[in-house]
Amino acid sequence: QVQLVESGGGLVEPGGSLTLSCQASEYPSGFYVMAWYRQAPGKEREHVADISNFGLTKYNPSVEGRFTISRDNARPTIFLQMDSLKPEDTAVYYCRSIGTTDDFWGQGIQVTVSS
């Protein structure tokens, strides 16, 4: 079972930046995708960004150009660099690990964008 622990959330002013980290107990074997999702109050959870073991990335159009997903190849950790943050980015952010036969979620971490 892959365990995921998010860190780096908090309160930031509009226009500011934050970097989220997701430390996994291991990368899944074989093909996998590591992803960030978010859920705002009263809304459904949505995909933010993902990165595959090949290094291919995808972004939600609402964050493209502002957020960057990356991974550390030396240890099982992914990052989400969030720049030019907006109040509508306020949400609980979740890390997700999707392997060929399994699917795990982190507990989530709060990001609040407010002045």
N, C-alpha and C positions, 0 to 999 in steps of 0.2 A: 504494500500500500504506500502510495506517495503522499507524504505530508507536506503541506504548503503553509508558510508563515509570511504574511505581508507586514511591511513596515514602511515608515516614511510619510504617513498621512499627517493631517493636521489642518490648521486654519491658515489661510493665505488671502491676501487682498487681491481684488481683480487686477489682472495684468501680471501677477506674480508667477512664480515657478515652484514646483515641487517635484521630487523624484521618489517614486514608489519602488520598493524592492520586494521580490518574492523569492524566498529561499526554499528550495525543494529538498527533500531528503535524498532525492536522486532524480536524474532525468529518466523518463520511461525508455525502455529498450526499443530499438527499431524506430519506425517512423513515429513522430509525435508533434504535437502543437502545444505550445505554452501561450496562454492568453490572459488578457485583462478584460473583465466585465465590470459594469457598474449598475447600481440601482439607486435611483433617486426616490425620495418619499412619494408614495402614491403612483409610482410608475413601475413598469416591468423592467426586469434586468436586461441590459443590452450589451452587445459586444462593443468593446473599445478598440482593441488591437490584438494581434497575435503574431507569433513567430514560430516557424517550423524548425525541425532539426537541420533542414537545408539552409536555414537563414532567411527564408522568404517571409515577408511581412505583409500584413493587411491592416487597414485602419477603417474605422467608422468615419464616414465623410465629415461628421461634425467635429472631429478632432484632427483630421489630416492637415499636416503643415504646422500643427501646434504640439502634438504629442509624438514621442519617439520611443518605440519598443526596442530593447536590445537584450542580449544575454551574455553571460560570462561563460566561456567555454571551459574554463579551468575548474569551475564549481557550478553546481546546479542552481543558478540564480538568474532571474530575469529582472529587468528594470523597466519602468515607465517614466520617462522624462516628460513632464507636463509644463509647457510654457504658455504664456499669454492666457492664463486661466480666466475663465468667465464664471459668473455666479451659477450659470446653468450646468457647470461641471461638478457642482456640489452633489455628492453621492457617496454611498459605500462602494468601495472598489474591491473587487474579488479577483484573485489569481486562480487560474484553472489549468490543469494538466490533462491533456487528452492523448492517451496512447492508443495503440491498435485494439486493445481489449479492455481498457479501463479509462476512467474519467474521474478526476478528483478536484475538489474545490478547497480554497482556503477559507478562513473565517471571515475575511473582509476587514477593511480599514476605512475609517471615515476621512473624507476630504471635504472641507468646507471652504468655499470661496465667497468672502464677504468683506465689506469695508466696515 
